[in-house]
Amino acid sequence: MAKAKTAYVCTECGADYTKWQGQCSACKEWNTLTEMRVAPAKAAAVKPRFDGYAGETSQRVVKLADVDLKDMPRIGTGTQELDRVLGGGLVPGSAILIGGHPGAGKSTLLLQIMCYLAQTQPALYVTGEESLQQVAMRAHRLGLAADALQMLSETSVEVICQTATQLQPKIMVIDSIQVMHMAEIQSAPGSVAQVRESAADLTRYAKQTGTVLFLVGHVTKDGSLAGPKVLEHMIDCSLQLEGSSDSRFRTLRSHKNRFGAVNELGVFAMLENGLKEVKNPSSIFLNRGEQPSPGSVVMVVWEGTRPLLVEIQALVDESHMNNPRRVAVGLESNRLAMLLAVLHRHGGLHTGDQDVFVNVVGGVKVLETSADLALLLAVVSSFRDRALSQSLMVFGEVGLSGEIRPVPNGQERIREAAKHGFKRAIVPKGNVPKEGIDGIEIVGVSRLADALDAL
């Protein structure tokens, strides 16, 4: 009997080696190589079940201008927030990967969507982690219409594809991809090879048949998607459902989308009857106290295709340590240190002996530079122990030389603030509209010193 061949595969990046070594040469991680059996050459030469990968293949070369631009119909999910994140709805033949921490609500959201879509078109929900009774109990508890949704409890990719070929569903959910396995792959479910090949085979089926495919993915301790990075490259949309255990709000963010805007944000509330969309997210992030307090200011961030009002808080306190602390929650810590240096150099405010804590209320992560000016004004307000007006809104990027740079979609941000009742706005001079906006006073500034004087 021939000796079985083995290979050593990195669980982080998927690189393979002929022998074990302590560090992966590709991703530089330590102790991530695991031994896996290699499938025999006879099994590896088996013809794939579906020819091609990204849809119908053709060996005929055509010009780009001759490609048929037929309109791809969108399938509404019944949830406007999810449709917004997806770019307008589900595209036939697309593969969507949704990840999140345990208990975030991935299975609940998908079960609600599938029960809604099953009323008008064939839908298949494949569960590999929960029993059919457990899924039925959740549907009953949420009060969902469960009479039309087809269920399958299976972890074999071959059986799933055969069943789907017979039923021909328009939408299919795989919960989750980490428990799926293929018989020709000689490794345990959840390994790099199994996850990669299972996702590739399911995605290939979706592309060939025009089926909308949802893949549920686990995340690691640091919040990144578990499994090989190639998993995110082969799918069309990558969504992340986030939310802390002590908050009833969940945010759905798009990290990759071939059919819409990236970094689009959808907000949901976890209630007794499931996840419900929040039509006006700014209202939950602006739940401020009746009395104004020092160190608090409101800014407008741009999430995908819409503005969102959030509150930034800062606390400046005398430090009793040799190295004062710089803590940022929801913002980048390195940028906080840089902006404090700009404030000292061009604003005349020394915080070298002060602890500085900044926080974005509501658990929102602000990644754009439009929060610079609001952050500095919140720091100044806390340092001087002087509360800013609750009707004030601020945004703008601060440069290293103290200049205030304009940001994209400035007028739309100002209109959003005026719609929520803000009466005054300090914005970059380049974002001041030529014609005023009713109900709000707009102050344009070009230097950090001008912004401090405008307070």
TORROVO-778364 format. One line per 2 residues: for each residue x, y, z of N, C-alpha, C. Coordinates in steps of 0.1 Angstrom, whole numbers, plus 5000, padded with zeros to 4 digits. Layout:
<nodes>
X,Y,Z,X,Y,Z,X,Y,Z; ...
</nodes>
This chain:
<nodes>
5009,4988,5000,5000,5000,5000,5009,5012,5000; 5006,5022,4991,5014,5034,4990,5012,5043,5002
5023,5049,5006,5023,5058,5018,5016,5071,5015; 5007,5075,5024,4999,5087,5021,5008,5099,5022
5007,5108,5012,5015,5120,5012,5009,5131,5022; 5018,5138,5028,5013,5149,5037,5020,5162,5033
5013,5173,5037,5018,5186,5035,5015,5194,5048; 5023,5205,5050,5021,5214,5061,5016,5227,5056
5004,5231,5061,4996,5242,5056,4995,5252,5067; 4998,5265,5064,4996,5276,5074,4981,5279,5076
4977,5279,5088,4963,5282,5091,4959,5297,5090; 4969,5306,5089,4966,5320,5088,4965,5324,5073
4974,5320,5065,4975,5325,5051,4973,5314,5040; 4974,5301,5044,4971,5290,5035,4984,5286,5027
4995,5291,5030,5008,5287,5024,5011,5272,5028; 5016,5264,5018,5019,5250,5022,5034,5248,5020
5039,5238,5028,5053,5234,5028,5054,5219,5028; 5066,5214,5024,5068,5200,5023,5072,5194,5037
5077,5203,5046,5081,5198,5059,5077,5209,5069; 5077,5205,5082,5072,5214,5092,5084,5224,5096
5080,5237,5099,5089,5247,5103,5082,5256,5113; 5089,5262,5122,5083,5270,5132,5076,5283,5128
5082,5290,5118,5076,5302,5113,5072,5301,5098; 5060,5306,5095,5055,5306,5081,5063,5317,5074
5069,5314,5063,5077,5323,5055,5069,5333,5048; 5056,5331,5046,5047,5340,5038,5042,5351,5047
5035,5347,5058,5029,5357,5067,5037,5360,5080; 5048,5353,5082,5057,5355,5093,5051,5352,5107
5040,5344,5107,5034,5340,5120,5041,5327,5125; 5041,5325,5138,5048,5314,5144,5038,5303,5148
5042,5290,5147,5034,5279,5151,5020,5278,5145; 5020,5281,5132,5007,5280,5125,5006,5269,5115
5017,5261,5113,5017,5251,5103,5011,5238,5109; 5001,5232,5102,4994,5220,5106,4996,5210,5095
4997,5197,5099,4999,5186,5090,4986,5182,5084; 4986,5180,5071,4974,5176,5063,4977,5166,5053
4968,5157,5051,4970,5146,5041,4966,5152,5027; 4974,5149,5017,4972,5153,5004,4964,5143,4997
4954,5147,4989,4945,5138,4982,4953,5131,4971; 4950,5118,4968,4957,5111,4958,4956,5118,4944
4965,5116,4935,4965,5122,4922,4953,5118,4915; 4948,5106,4917,4936,5102,4909,4924,5110,4913
4923,5113,4926,4911,5121,4931,4913,5135,4927; 4925,5140,4926,4928,5154,4923,4925,5157,4908
4925,5146,4900,4923,5148,4885,4908,5147,4882; 4899,5145,4891,4885,5144,4888,4880,5158,4882
4872,5157,4872,4867,5169,4866,4858,5177,4875; 4859,5190,4876,4850,5197,4885,4835,5195,4881
4827,5197,4891,4812,5195,4889,4807,5205,4879; 4812,5218,4881,4807,5229,4872,4819,5235,4865
4819,5235,4852,4829,5241,4845,4829,5256,4847; 4841,5262,4847,4842,5276,4849,4840,5280,4864
4842,5293,4866,4840,5298,4880,4831,5310,4881; 4835,5321,4874,4827,5333,4875,4816,5334,4864
4807,5324,4865,4796,5324,4855,4799,5316,4843; 4792,5318,4832,4794,5310,4820,4807,5314,4814
4814,5304,4809,4827,5306,4803,4826,5304,4788; 4835,5311,4781,4835,5310,4766,4849,5312,4762
4854,5304,4752,4867,5305,4747,4868,5315,4736; 4857,5321,4733,4857,5332,4722,4860,5345,4728
4870,5352,4721,4874,5365,4726,4865,5376,4720; 4860,5385,4729,4851,5395,4725,4857,5409,4729
4853,5419,4723,4857,5433,4727,4848,5437,4739; 4854,5446,4747,4847,5450,4759,4834,5457,4755
4835,5465,4744,4823,5473,4740,4811,5463,4735; 4815,5451,4732,4805,5442,4727,4798,5433,4737
4802,5435,4750,4797,5427,4761,4782,5432,4764; 4773,5422,4765,4759,5426,4767,4757,5432,4781
4752,5444,4781,4750,5451,4794,4735,5450,4798; 4730,5438,4798,4716,5436,4803,4715,5439,4817
4704,5445,4821,4702,5450,4834,4700,5438,4844; 4709,5438,4855,4708,5427,4864,4697,5431,4875
4686,5423,4875,4675,5426,4885,4680,5425,4899; 4675,5434,4907,4678,5433,4922,4666,5427,4929
4669,5419,4939,4659,5412,4947,4659,5419,4961; 4648,5425,4964,4646,5432,4977,4645,5422,4989
4652,5425,5000,4652,5417,5011,4641,5420,5021; 4634,5431,5019,4624,5435,5028,4629,5443,5040
4642,5446,5040,4649,5454,5050,4657,5464,5043; 4653,5477,5044,4659,5488,5037,4674,5490,5041
4677,5487,5054,4691,5489,5058,4700,5479,5052; 4696,5466,5051,4704,5456,5044,4705,5459,5029
4694,5463,5023,4694,5467,5009,4704,5478,5006; 4705,5487,5015,4714,5499,5014,4728,5494,5014
4732,5485,5024,4745,5480,5025,4749,5472,5013; 4740,5464,5007,4742,5456,4996,4743,5464,4983
4739,5476,4983,4739,5485,4971,4726,5485,4963; 4715,5481,4970,4702,5482,4964,4695,5469,4964
4700,5458,4969,4693,5445,4969,4703,5434,4965; 4697,5422,4964,4705,5410,4961,4706,5409,4946
4718,5405,4941,4721,5403,4927,4721,5388,4924; 4714,5383,4915,4714,5369,4912,4728,5364,4908
4732,5353,4914,4745,5347,4911,4756,5353,4920; 4753,5361,4930,4763,5367,4939,4765,5359,4951
4777,5359,4956,4781,5352,4968,4784,5363,4979; 4777,5362,4990,4778,5372,5001,4783,5365,5014
4794,5370,5019,4799,5365,5031,4796,5374,5043; 4789,5369,5053,4786,5377,5065,4792,5371,5077
4800,5379,5084,4807,5375,5096,4803,5383,5108; 4808,5379,5120,4805,5386,5132,4808,5377,5144
4808,5384,5156,4811,5376,5168,4799,5367,5172; 4801,5357,5180,4790,5349,5184,4780,5357,5192
4767,5355,5188,4756,5362,5194,4753,5376,5188; 4760,5379,5177,4758,5392,5171,4745,5393,5164
4740,5381,5159,4727,5381,5153,4727,5377,5138; 4738,5370,5134,4739,5366,5120,4728,5357,5116
4726,5346,5123,4716,5336,5120,4702,5342,5121; 4700,5350,5131,4687,5357,5132,4684,5365,5121
4693,5374,5116,4691,5383,5105,4688,5374,5092; 4696,5364,5090,4694,5356,5077,4681,5348,5078
4677,5343,5090,4664,5336,5091,4653,5345,5088; 4653,5358,5093,4642,5367,5090,4641,5370,5075
4653,5372,5069,4653,5375,5054,4648,5363,5046; 4652,5351,5050,4648,5339,5042,4633,5337,5043
4628,5338,5055,4614,5336,5057,4606,5346,5049; 4611,5358,5048,4604,5368,5040,4605,5365,5025
4617,5362,5020,4619,5359,5006,4612,5346,5001; 4611,5336,5010,4605,5324,5007,4590,5325,5003
4584,5336,5007,4570,5338,5004,4568,5340,4989; 4578,5345,4982,4577,5348,4967,4585,5340,4958
4596,5333,4963,4604,5325,4955,4611,5314,4963; 4616,5304,4956,4621,5292,4963,4634,5296,4971
4635,5292,4983,4647,5296,4992,4650,5283,5000; 4663,5281,5002,4669,5270,5009,4678,5275,5020
4676,5270,5032,4684,5274,5044,4691,5261,5048; 4704,5261,5047,4712,5249,5051,4719,5252,5064
4716,5244,5074,4722,5246,5087,4731,5235,5091; 4743,5238,5094,4753,5227,5098,4757,5228,5113
4753,5238,5120,4757,5240,5134,4745,5237,5143; 4733,5240,5139,4721,5239,5147,4712,5228,5140
4704,5222,5149,4694,5212,5144,4682,5219,5138; 4674,5212,5131,4662,5218,5125,4652,5222,5136
4652,5215,5147,4643,5219,5158,4647,5232,5164; 4660,5234,5165,4665,5247,5171,4662,5258,5162
4663,5257,5149,4660,5268,5140,4645,5270,5140; 4637,5259,5141,4622,5261,5141,4618,5268,5154
4625,5265,5165,4621,5272,5178,4624,5287,5177; 4635,5291,5170,4638,5305,5169,4628,5312,5160
4624,5305,5149,4615,5311,5140,4601,5313,5147; 4597,5303,5155,4585,5305,5163,4586,5316,5173
4597,5317,5180,4599,5328,5190,4599,5341,5183; 4604,5343,5171,4604,5356,5164,4591,5359,5157
4582,5349,5156,4569,5351,5150,4571,5352,5135; 4580,5344,5129,4582,5344,5114,4573,5335,5107
4570,5338,5094,4562,5329,5086,4571,5318,5081; 4570,5306,5086,4579,5295,5084,4572,5284,5075
4561,5287,5068,4554,5277,5060,4561,5275,5046; 4569,5284,5041,4574,5283,5027,4589,5280,5027
4596,5283,5038,4611,5282,5037,4615,5267,5038; 4624,5262,5029,4629,5249,5028,4641,5248,5037
4642,5238,5045,4654,5236,5054,4661,5223,5051; 4674,5224,5053,4683,5212,5051,4694,5212,5062
4695,5201,5069,4706,5199,5079,4716,5190,5073; 4727,5196,5068,4738,5189,5061,4751,5197,5062
4762,5189,5062,4775,5196,5062,4784,5191,5050; 4779,5182,5042,4786,5177,5030,4783,5187,5018
4793,5192,5012,4791,5202,5001,4785,5194,4989; 4790,5182,4987,4785,5174,4975,4770,5172,4977
4765,5168,4988,4751,5166,4991,4743,5179,4989; 4748,5190,4994,4742,5202,4994,4740,5207,4979
4750,5205,4971,4749,5209,4957,4739,5200,4949; 4739,5187,4952,4730,5178,4946,4715,5182,4950
4713,5184,4962,4700,5188,4967,4695,5201,4961; 4704,5211,4960,4701,5224,4954,4698,5223,4939
4705,5214,4933,4702,5211,4918,4688,5206,4916; 4683,5198,4925,4670,5193,4924,4659,5204,4928
4662,5211,4938,4652,5221,4943,4653,5234,4935; 4665,5237,4930,4667,5250,4922,4662,5262,4930
4668,5265,4942,4664,5277,4949,4670,5289,4943; 4664,5301,4945,4669,5313,4941,4678,5320,4951
4676,5316,4964,4684,5321,4975,4688,5310,4984; 4701,5309,4988,4705,5298,4996,4714,5303,5007
4713,5298,5019,4721,5302,5030,4729,5290,5035; 4742,5292,5037,4751,5282,5043,4755,5286,5057
4751,5280,5067,4753,5284,5081,4760,5272,5089; 4773,5272,5090,4783,5282,5085,4793,5275,5076
4801,5282,5070,4811,5277,5060,4822,5269,5068; 4824,5272,5081,4835,5265,5088,4832,5250,5091
4819,5246,5091,4816,5232,5094,4814,5224,5081; 4815,5230,5069,4813,5223,5057,4825,5215,5053
4824,5204,5046,4835,5196,5042,4832,5190,5029; 4843,5186,5022,4843,5179,5009,4850,5165,5011
4845,5155,5005,4850,5142,5007,4864,5140,5001; 4867,5147,4990,4880,5146,4984,4891,5153,4991
4888,5161,5000,4898,5169,5008,4901,5161,5021; 4913,5156,5022,4917,5148,5034,4921,5156,5046
4912,5164,5051,4915,5172,5063,4902,5174,5070; 4903,5179,5083,4891,5180,5091,4883,5193,5087
4870,5193,5090,4862,5205,5087,4867,5217,5095; 4867,5228,5089,4873,5240,5096,4887,5243,5092
4894,5234,5086,4908,5236,5082,4909,5245,5070; 4921,5250,5067,4922,5260,5056,4918,5254,5043
4922,5241,5041,4919,5235,5028,4904,5233,5027; 4897,5228,5037,4883,5225,5037,4875,5238,5035
4878,5248,5042,4871,5261,5041,4873,5267,5027; 4885,5267,5022,4888,5272,5009,4881,5265,4998
4882,5252,4998,4876,5244,4987,4861,5243,4988; 4855,5243,5000,4841,5243,5001,4835,5256,4997
4841,5267,5000,4836,5280,4996,4837,5281,4981; 4848,5276,4975,4850,5277,4961,4839,5269,4953
4836,5257,4958,4827,5249,4951,4813,5254,4952; 4809,5260,4964,4796,5266,4966,4794,5278,4958
4805,5286,4957,4805,5299,4949,4804,5295,4934; 4811,5285,4930,4810,5281,4916,4796,5277,4912
4789,5269,4921,4775,5265,4919,4766,5278,4918; 4768,5287,4927,4760,5299,4927,4762,5307,4914
4774,5308,4909,4777,5316,4897,4770,5309,4885; 4771,5296,4884,4766,5288,4873,4751,5288,4872
4744,5288,4883,4730,5287,4884,4722,5300,4887; 4730,5311,4889,4723,5323,4892,4717,5324,4906
4722,5316,4915,4716,5316,4929,4723,5326,4938; 4715,5333,4946,4721,5342,4956,4726,5333,4968
4739,5334,4971,4745,5325,4981,4749,5334,4993; 4744,5330,5005,4749,5336,5017,4758,5326,5025
4770,5331,5028,4779,5322,5036,4781,5329,5050; 4778,5322,5060,4781,5327,5074,4795,5323,5078
4803,5332,5082,4817,5330,5086,4819,5333,5100; 4828,5325,5107,4832,5328,5121,4843,5339,5121
4845,5345,5132,4856,5355,5133,4865,5350,5144; 4878,5355,5144,4888,5352,5154,4886,5361,5166
4895,5360,5176,4894,5368,5188,4896,5383,5185; 4904,5386,5175,4906,5400,5172,4896,5406,5163
4886,5398,5159,4875,5403,5151,4876,5401,5136; 4887,5396,5131,4889,5394,5117,4882,5380,5113
4879,5379,5101,4873,5367,5096,4882,5355,5097; 4877,5344,5102,4885,5332,5104,4886,5325,5090
4898,5318,5089,4900,5311,5076,4910,5318,5067; 4912,5312,5055,4922,5318,5046,4917,5331,5040
4926,5340,5037,4923,5353,5032,4917,5352,5018; 4920,5341,5011,4914,5339,4998,4899,5337,4998
4893,5334,5010,4879,5333,5011,4872,5347,5008; 4878,5358,5012,4873,5371,5010,4875,5375,4995
4885,5370,4989,4888,5374,4975,4878,5367,4965; 4873,5355,4968,4865,5348,4958,4850,5352,4959
4846,5358,4970,4831,5362,4971,4830,5376,4966; 4817,5380,4964,4814,5393,4958,4812,5404,4969
4806,5400,4980,4803,5410,4991,4808,5404,5004; 4814,5412,5012,4819,5408,5026,4812,5418,5036
4804,5413,5044,4796,5421,5054,4801,5417,5068; 4801,5427,5077,4805,5424,5091,4794,5429,5100
4788,5421,5108,4778,5424,5118,4785,5426,5131; 4784,5439,5136,4792,5442,5149,4782,5447,5159
4786,5445,5172,4778,5450,5183,4783,5444,5196; 4784,5453,5206,4788,5448,5219,4777,5441,5226
4781,5432,5236,4771,5424,5243,4762,5432,5252; 4767,5444,5256,4759,5453,5265,4751,5463,5258
4750,5462,5244,4742,5472,5237,4732,5464,5228; 4720,5470,5226,4710,5463,5218,4711,5467,5204
4720,5476,5200,4722,5480,5186,4733,5472,5179; 4730,5469,5167,4740,5462,5158,4743,5470,5146
4755,5471,5141,4759,5478,5129,4763,5468,5119; 4758,5469,5107,4762,5460,5095,4770,5469,5086
4783,5465,5084,4792,5473,5076,4797,5465,5064; 4798,5471,5052,4803,5464,5040,4817,5467,5039
4826,5457,5038,4840,5458,5036,4844,5456,5022; 4836,5449,5014,4838,5446,5000,4825,5445,4994
4823,5451,4982,4810,5451,4975,4813,5453,4960; 4810,5443,4952,4812,5445,4938,4800,5452,4931
4789,5453,4939,4777,5459,4933,4772,5471,4940; 4780,5478,4948,4776,5490,4955,4788,5496,4962
4784,5506,4971,4795,5514,4978,4801,5506,4989; 4814,5508,4991,4821,5501,5002,4820,5510,5014
4821,5503,5026,4820,5510,5039,4806,5516,5041; 4796,5511,5035,4782,5514,5038,4778,5509,5051
4770,5516,5058,4766,5512,5072,4751,5510,5074; 4747,5499,5079,4733,5497,5083,4732,5495,5098
4722,5500,5104,4720,5500,5119,4707,5492,5122; 4708,5483,5131,4697,5474,5135,4696,5475,5151
4684,5472,5156,4682,5471,5170,4678,5457,5173; 4684,5450,5183,4681,5437,5187,4669,5437,5197
4657,5433,5193,4646,5433,5201,4641,5418,5204; 4630,5417,5211,4625,5403,5214,4621,5396,5202
4616,5404,5192,4611,5397,5180,4621,5398,5168; 4634,5399,5172,4645,5398,5162,4651,5412,5159
4659,5412,5148,4666,5424,5144,4656,5433,5137; 4655,5446,5141,4647,5456,5134,4656,5467,5130
4653,5472,5118,4661,5482,5112,4658,5496,5119; 4669,5504,5120,4667,5517,5125,4667,5527,5114
4656,5534,5111,4654,5542,5100,4662,5555,5101; 4664,5560,5113,4671,5573,5115,4683,5570,5125
4694,5565,5121,4705,5561,5130,4710,5573,5138; 4710,5585,5132,4715,5597,5139,4708,5599,5153
4695,5595,5153,4688,5598,5166,4693,5589,5177; 4698,5577,5175,4703,5569,5186,4717,5573,5190
4725,5580,5182,4738,5584,5185,4738,5599,5191; 4727,5605,5191,4726,5619,5196,4717,5620,5208
4716,5609,5216,4708,5609,5228,4716,5616,5239; 4716,5629,5239,4725,5637,5248,4717,5642,5260
4724,5646,5270,4717,5651,5282,4711,5664,5280; 4702,5668,5290,4695,5681,5288,4705,5692,5290
4715,5691,5300,4724,5702,5302,4737,5699,5295; 4742,5710,5288,4755,5708,5281,4766,5706,5290
4776,5697,5286,4787,5694,5294,4800,5697,5287; 4811,5700,5294,4824,5703,5287,4829,5690,5280
4836,5692,5269,4842,5681,5262,4833,5674,5253; 4822,5679,5249,4812,5672,5240,4809,5681,5228
4810,5675,5217,4807,5682,5204,4801,5672,5194; 4793,5676,5185,4787,5668,5175,4793,5670,5161
4796,5660,5154,4801,5661,5140,4793,5652,5131; 4795,5653,5118,4788,5646,5108,4799,5637,5100
4797,5624,5101,4806,5615,5094,4798,5610,5081; 4806,5606,5071,4800,5601,5059,4802,5586,5058
4791,5579,5059,4791,5565,5059,4785,5560,5046; 4794,5556,5037,4789,5550,5024,4783,5561,5015
4769,5562,5016,4762,5571,5007,4753,5580,5015; 4755,5581,5028,4747,5590,5036,4754,5596,5048
4750,5608,5053,4756,5614,5065,4751,5608,5078; 4759,5608,5088,4755,5603,5101,4761,5612,5112
4752,5617,5120,4756,5626,5131,4760,5617,5143; 4772,5620,5149,4777,5613,5160,4783,5623,5170
4783,5619,5182,4789,5628,5193,4803,5623,5197; 4812,5633,5198,4826,5630,5202,4828,5636,5216
4833,5628,5225,4835,5633,5239,4850,5632,5242; 4855,5642,5249,4869,5642,5253,4870,5646,5268
4879,5640,5275,4882,5643,5289,4897,5645,5290; 4900,5657,5295,4914,5661,5297,4916,5663,5312
4925,5656,5318,4927,5656,5333,4942,5656,5335; 4946,5662,5347,4960,5663,5351,4965,5649,5353
4977,5646,5347,4983,5633,5348,4993,5632,5360; 4993,5621,5367,5001,5619,5378,5012,5608,5375
5014,5606,5362,5024,5596,5357,5034,5604,5349; 5046,5597,5347,5056,5603,5339,5052,5604,5324
5045,5594,5320,5040,5594,5306,5025,5595,5306; 5020,5607,5303,5005,5609,5302,4998,5599,5292
4986,5595,5296,4979,5585,5287,4972,5592,5276; 4971,5585,5265,4964,5589,5253,4955,5578,5249
4942,5578,5252,4933,5567,5249,4922,5572,5239; 4920,5565,5229,4910,5568,5219,4901,5556,5216
4888,5557,5218,4879,5547,5216,4870,5551,5204; 4871,5543,5193,4863,5547,5181,4871,5556,5171
4883,5560,5175,4892,5568,5167,4906,5562,5167; 4914,5567,5158,4928,5561,5157,4937,5568,5168
4944,5560,5176,4952,5566,5186,4964,5573,5181; 4970,5569,5170,4982,5576,5165,4977,5590,5159
4965,5591,5154,4961,5604,5149,4958,5613,5160; 4953,5608,5172,4951,5616,5183,4963,5623,5188
4974,5615,5189,4987,5620,5193,4992,5631,5184; 4990,5629,5171,4994,5639,5161,4986,5652,5162
4973,5651,5164,4965,5662,5165,4968,5670,5178; 4971,5663,5188,4975,5671,5201,4988,5679,5199
4997,5673,5191,5009,5681,5187,5006,5693,5179; 4997,5692,5169,4992,5703,5161,4985,5714,5170
4977,5709,5180,4970,5718,5189,4980,5726,5197; 4991,5720,5201,5001,5727,5209,5009,5737,5201
5013,5733,5188,5021,5741,5180,5013,5753,5174; 5001,5751,5169,4993,5761,5162,4981,5766,5170
4978,5760,5181,4967,5765,5189,4971,5770,5203; 4984,5769,5206,4989,5774,5219,4984,5767,5231
4979,5754,5230,4974,5747,5241,4983,5735,5244; 4989,5735,5256,4999,5725,5260,4992,5714,5268
4992,5702,5263,4986,5690,5270,4996,5679,5273; 5009,5683,5273,5019,5673,5275,5019,5667,5289
5013,5674,5299,5012,5669,5313,4998,5665,5316; 4990,5663,5306,4976,5659,5308,4972,5646,5302
4964,5638,5309,4958,5626,5303,4947,5630,5294; 4946,5624,5282,4936,5628,5272,4929,5615,5268
4915,5615,5271,4907,5604,5267,4896,5609,5257; 4895,5602,5246,4884,5606,5236,4876,5594,5233
4863,5596,5230,4854,5585,5228,4843,5590,5218; 4839,5580,5209,4828,5583,5200,4816,5576,5206
4806,5583,5209,4794,5578,5216,4786,5568,5206; 4782,5557,5212,4774,5547,5205,4781,5536,5199
4795,5536,5201,4802,5525,5196,4806,5525,5181; 4804,5537,5175,4807,5539,5161,4822,5541,5159
4828,5535,5149,4842,5536,5145,4843,5547,5134; 4850,5558,5137,4852,5568,5128,4865,5567,5122
4866,5564,5109,4878,5562,5102,4883,5573,5093; 4874,5583,5090,4877,5594,5081,4883,5606,5089
4890,5614,5081,4897,5626,5087,4888,5637,5090; 4876,5637,5087,4867,5648,5089,4864,5650,5104
4868,5640,5113,4866,5642,5127,4877,5650,5134; 4888,5654,5127,4899,5661,5133,4895,5673,5141
4888,5682,5134,4884,5695,5140,4875,5693,5152; 4865,5684,5151,4856,5682,5162,4864,5676,5174
4873,5667,5171,4881,5661,5182,4889,5672,5190; 4896,5681,5182,4904,5691,5189,4895,5701,5197
4883,5705,5191,4875,5714,5198,4869,5707,5211; 4866,5694,5211,4862,5687,5223,4873,5687,5233
4885,5685,5229,4897,5686,5238,4898,5700,5244; 4897,5710,5236,4898,5724,5241,4887,5727,5251
4875,5722,5248,4863,5724,5257,4865,5717,5270; 4871,5705,5270,4873,5698,5283,4885,5705,5291
4895,5709,5284,4907,5715,5290,4903,5728,5297; 4895,5736,5290,4890,5749,5296,4878,5748,5305
4873,5735,5306,4861,5733,5314,4849,5743,5310; 4848,5744,5297,4837,5753,5292,4829,5745,5282
4816,5744,5285,4807,5736,5276,4804,5743,5263; 4803,5736,5252,4800,5741,5240,4785,5741,5238
4779,5749,5229,4765,5749,5227,4760,5735,5221; 4749,5731,5225,4744,5718,5220,4738,5720,5206
4737,5732,5201,4732,5734,5187,4744,5736,5178; 4756,5733,5182,4768,5734,5174,4772,5721,5168
4776,5722,5155,4781,5710,5147,4794,5714,5141; 4803,5705,5141,4817,5708,5136,4822,5696,5128
4829,5699,5117,4837,5689,5110,4848,5696,5102; 4858,5688,5098,4869,5694,5090,4882,5686,5093
4891,5685,5083,4904,5679,5085,4914,5689,5088; 4923,5685,5098,4933,5694,5103,4947,5689,5098
4954,5699,5091,4967,5695,5086,4978,5698,5096; 4990,5693,5093,5001,5695,5103,5006,5709,5104
5003,5717,5094,5007,5732,5095,4995,5740,5101; 4985,5733,5106,4974,5741,5113,4963,5745,5104
4963,5741,5091,4953,5745,5082,4941,5736,5083; 4929,5741,5080,4917,5733,5080,4913,5730,5065
4914,5717,5062,4911,5713,5048,4897,5709,5047; 4891,5711,5035,4877,5707,5032,4876,5692,5031
4864,5686,5033,4862,5672,5032,4851,5670,5022; 4850,5658,5017,4839,5655,5006,4825,5656,5012
4816,5659,5003,4801,5660,5007,4799,5670,5018; 4805,5681,5018,4804,5691,5028,4790,5696,5029
4784,5700,5018,4770,5706,5019,4760,5696,5023; 4761,5684,5019,4752,5673,5024,4753,5671,5039
4765,5673,5045,4767,5671,5059,4760,5683,5066; 4761,5695,5061,4755,5707,5067,4740,5706,5067
4734,5701,5055,4720,5699,5054,4715,5689,5064; 4722,5678,5066,4718,5668,5076,4718,5674,5090
4728,5682,5093,4728,5689,5107,4716,5698,5108; 4713,5706,5097,4702,5716,5098,4688,5708,5099
4687,5696,5093,4675,5688,5094,4673,5684,5108; 4683,5682,5116,4682,5677,5130,4682,5688,5140
4680,5701,5135,4678,5712,5144,4691,5719,5149; 4702,5717,5143,4714,5724,5147,4714,5738,5141
4718,5748,5149,4717,5762,5145,4730,5768,5141; 4742,5762,5144,4755,5768,5141,4764,5757,5137
4773,5759,5127,4782,5750,5122,4796,5756,5119; 4806,5750,5124,4820,5754,5121,4826,5744,5112
4829,5749,5100,4833,5740,5089,4845,5746,5081; 4852,5738,5073,4862,5744,5065,4857,5754,5055
4865,5764,5053,4860,5775,5044,4857,5769,5030; 4864,5759,5026,4861,5753,5012,4848,5746,5012
4842,5742,5023,4829,5736,5023,4817,5745,5026; 4820,5758,5027,4809,5767,5029,4801,5769,5015
4788,5766,5015,4780,5767,5003,4779,5782,4998; 4778,5784,4985,4777,5797,4980,4764,5804,4984
4753,5796,4985,4741,5800,4990,4738,5794,5003; 4734,5802,5013,4732,5798,5027,4721,5787,5028
4722,5780,5038,4712,5769,5041,4703,5774,5052; 4690,5774,5050,4680,5779,5059,4681,5772,5073
4681,5781,5084,4680,5776,5097,4693,5773,5104; 4705,5775,5097,4718,5772,5103,4728,5783,5099
4735,5788,5109,4746,5797,5107,4759,5790,5104; 4765,5793,5093,4777,5785,5089,4789,5794,5090
4799,5790,5098,4812,5797,5100,4823,5790,5093; 4829,5796,5083,4840,5789,5076,4853,5794,5081
4862,5784,5084,4875,5787,5090,4886,5780,5081; 4897,5786,5080,4908,5781,5072,4921,5777,5081
4921,5782,5093,4932,5779,5103,4926,5774,5116; 4935,5767,5123,4930,5762,5136,4928,5773,5146
4936,5783,5145,4934,5795,5154,4920,5801,5151; 4916,5802,5139,4903,5808,5136,4892,5799,5142
4893,5786,5142,4883,5778,5147,4882,5780,5163; 4893,5781,5169,4893,5784,5183,4887,5797,5187
4890,5807,5178,4884,5820,5181,4869,5820,5178; 4864,5811,5169,4850,5810,5166,4842,5804,5178
4848,5798,5187,4841,5792,5198,4835,5802,5208
</nodes>
